[in-house]
């Protein structure tokens, strides 16, 4: 029982010391949802483009190669629209 009270006391002391050391926080920038959404969409398109380019390098199936090329063209079109 004594150990339980002792550990609670130590825990309280740690919380007090952490509470006293306040770290200055930089003011938050006001970021709207639209630029964040556009940035995430662009990042997703770039990742998809990388994957398609790698698949194009390794595929031997001509029909799949054609599909990948058309997908790559569509992604590049979307990327140019987000710029």
PyMOL commands that set and color helices and strands:
alter all, ss='L'
color gray80, all
select helices_A, chain A and resi 2-20+33-58+62-82
alter helices_A, ss='H'
color red, helices_A
deselect
rebuild
show_as cartoon
